[in-house]
């Protein structure tokens, strides 16, 4: 099980002013920011967060509140994967 880190740590350490959400998935604490309808916007935001020093940011996808793979989300929304 991963250790719980207070959301305030990420806000102060990485100067994140946006809302940070915490969820537990498969025994791991996952912190999320942002809500995007386009993969390109989510990817760009991931890079911005990474540039602030956050290690290991990634894009997660949801459909009707359920976590799905990014590939599934791209197929559902008829979007293309972008590097």
Rosetta silent file (secondary structure, phi, psi, omega in degrees, C-alpha in Angstrom):
SEQUENCE: XXXXXXXXXXXXXXXXXXXXXXXXXXXXXXXXXXXXXXXXXXXXXXXXXXXXXXXXXXXXXXXXXXXXXXXXXXXXXXXXXXX
SCORE:     score description
SCORE:     0.000 S_00000001
   1 L     0.000  134.552  178.310    0.000    0.000    0.000 S_00000001
   2 L   -75.979  157.200 -179.862    1.326    3.429   -0.874 S_00000001
   3 L   -85.515  148.000  179.663    1.600    6.027    1.805 S_00000001
   4 L   -81.230  127.071  176.185   -0.874    8.863    1.958 S_00000001
   5 L  -113.357  128.409 -179.266    0.636   12.281    1.296 S_00000001
   6 L   -59.094  141.790  178.518   -1.562   15.278    2.161 S_00000001
   7 H   -54.999  -35.671 -178.551   -2.846   17.208   -0.857 S_00000001
   8 H   -60.069  -27.785  177.174   -1.398   20.360    0.727 S_00000001
   9 H   -61.346  -46.897 -179.117    2.089   18.907    0.202 S_00000001
  10 H   -67.977  -38.526  179.256    1.615   18.917   -3.571 S_00000001
  11 H   -62.051  -45.723 -176.234    0.018   22.353   -3.538 S_00000001
  12 H   -80.576  -40.670 -177.008    2.881   23.954   -1.624 S_00000001
  13 H   -68.681  -38.715 -174.638    5.825   21.941   -2.986 S_00000001
  14 L  -111.850   11.196  178.751    4.880   22.237   -6.653 S_00000001
  15 L    52.445   47.901  177.734    2.913   25.513   -6.579 S_00000001
  16 L   -94.791  116.251 -177.677   -0.280   23.845   -7.790 S_00000001
  17 L   -94.636  -12.647 -178.485   -3.211   26.212   -7.332 S_00000001
  18 L   -80.107  167.247  179.024   -5.830   23.971   -8.903 S_00000001
  19 L   -67.533  131.821  177.185   -7.986   21.471   -7.044 S_00000001
  20 E  -111.133  124.515  179.448   -6.162   18.219   -6.311 S_00000001
  21 E  -103.244  147.971  178.864   -8.317   15.128   -5.869 S_00000001
  22 E  -119.810  131.126  173.382   -7.257   11.960   -4.066 S_00000001
  23 E  -138.290  155.317  179.035   -8.536    8.485   -4.870 S_00000001
  24 E  -111.253  122.953 -178.126   -7.353    5.035   -3.904 S_00000001
  25 E  -128.133  121.820  178.916   -7.012    2.504   -6.716 S_00000001
  26 L    51.746   40.597  177.393   -5.748   -1.025   -6.139 S_00000001
  27 L    80.082    3.428  179.932   -4.230    0.008   -2.808 S_00000001
  28 E  -112.063  142.139  175.676   -2.382    2.991   -4.281 S_00000001
  29 E   -84.102  126.120  179.579   -3.094    6.647   -3.626 S_00000001
  30 E  -118.763  130.103  179.868   -3.654    8.533   -6.884 S_00000001
  31 E  -108.404  129.520 -177.312   -3.738   12.315   -7.022 S_00000001
  32 E  -124.701  149.471  174.629   -5.519   13.927   -9.941 S_00000001
  33 E  -137.272  146.998  174.350   -5.819   17.462  -11.300 S_00000001
  34 L    83.241  162.821  177.798   -7.811   18.837  -14.180 S_00000001
  35 L  -151.292  114.354 -172.144  -10.728   17.669  -16.256 S_00000001
  36 L  -128.578  145.923  176.682  -10.349   17.632  -20.021 S_00000001
  37 L   -95.960  -16.728 -179.368  -12.506   16.591  -22.962 S_00000001
  38 L  -118.257  135.454 -179.158   -9.605   16.403  -25.393 S_00000001
  39 H   -59.219  -41.622 -178.069   -6.586   14.154  -25.016 S_00000001
  40 H   -57.976  -42.051  178.665   -4.238   16.826  -26.394 S_00000001
  41 H   -65.203  -41.386  178.523   -5.270   19.253  -23.622 S_00000001
  42 H   -65.046  -42.798  178.600   -4.797   16.581  -20.955 S_00000001
  43 H   -62.806  -43.192  178.607   -1.397   15.665  -22.378 S_00000001
  44 H   -63.167  -39.332  178.894   -0.315   19.310  -22.462 S_00000001
  45 H   -68.080  -38.243  175.825   -1.415   19.760  -18.852 S_00000001
  46 H   -56.904  -43.741  179.772    0.495   16.624  -17.850 S_00000001
  47 H   -65.626  -38.237  178.426    3.629   18.180  -19.337 S_00000001
  48 H   -64.295  -41.974  178.015    3.011   21.470  -17.501 S_00000001
  49 H   -65.871  -40.980  177.597    2.673   19.610  -14.191 S_00000001
  50 H   -61.169  -40.976  179.830    5.810   17.615  -15.003 S_00000001
  51 H   -66.698  -19.005  175.262    7.681   20.854  -15.721 S_00000001
  52 L   -82.278   -5.945  177.054    6.785   22.037  -12.200 S_00000001
  53 L   108.719   -2.675  178.314    8.746   19.057  -10.865 S_00000001
  54 L   -68.116  128.632 -178.508    6.015   16.493  -10.223 S_00000001
  55 L   -91.890  132.411  173.778    7.490   13.070  -10.933 S_00000001
  56 L    75.875   30.140  177.653    5.525   10.513  -12.923 S_00000001
  57 L   -67.854  150.799  179.847    2.395   12.437  -13.970 S_00000001
  58 L  -147.819  163.516  177.090    0.113   10.580  -16.352 S_00000001
  59 L   -93.586  131.358  175.503   -3.194   10.981  -18.141 S_00000001
  60 L  -117.155  149.226 -178.646   -6.120    8.973  -16.781 S_00000001
  61 E  -121.731  146.954  179.803   -9.452    8.550  -18.548 S_00000001
  62 E  -133.712  145.716  173.370  -12.966    8.119  -17.163 S_00000001
  63 E  -133.653  119.743 -177.635  -16.287    7.204  -18.715 S_00000001
  64 L    52.768   40.645  176.898  -19.437    7.725  -16.656 S_00000001
  65 L    81.150   -1.463 -178.973  -17.312    7.985  -13.513 S_00000001
  66 E  -106.484  135.255  179.854  -15.489    4.713  -14.175 S_00000001
  67 E   -72.075  131.592  178.245  -11.783    4.639  -14.916 S_00000001
  68 E  -130.703  172.185  178.273  -10.973    3.299  -18.383 S_00000001
  69 L   -74.666  155.734  177.131   -7.817    3.139  -20.467 S_00000001
  70 H   -62.138  -37.804  178.758   -6.767    6.169  -22.465 S_00000001
  71 H   -60.320  -42.528  177.499   -6.976    4.022  -25.602 S_00000001
  72 H   -62.330  -43.111 -179.812  -10.636    3.231  -24.835 S_00000001
  73 H   -62.272  -40.925  178.726  -11.364    6.920  -24.273 S_00000001
  74 H   -63.821  -40.345  178.921   -9.737    7.833  -27.573 S_00000001
  75 H   -67.087  -44.363 -179.389  -11.826    5.241  -29.418 S_00000001
  76 H   -60.612  -40.378 -174.562  -15.065    6.331  -27.698 S_00000001
  77 H   -94.294    1.572 -178.986  -14.410    9.990  -28.503 S_00000001
  78 L    56.033   38.592  176.469  -12.959    9.381  -31.990 S_00000001
  79 L  -104.390  162.898  178.756   -9.772   11.231  -31.042 S_00000001
  80 L  -106.109  147.653  175.399   -6.238   10.358  -32.019 S_00000001
  81 L   -67.673  137.468 -178.730   -3.301    9.683  -29.723 S_00000001
  82 L  -126.599  133.655  176.586   -0.847   12.562  -29.727 S_00000001
  83 L   -74.571    0.000    0.000    2.784   12.468  -28.597 S_00000001
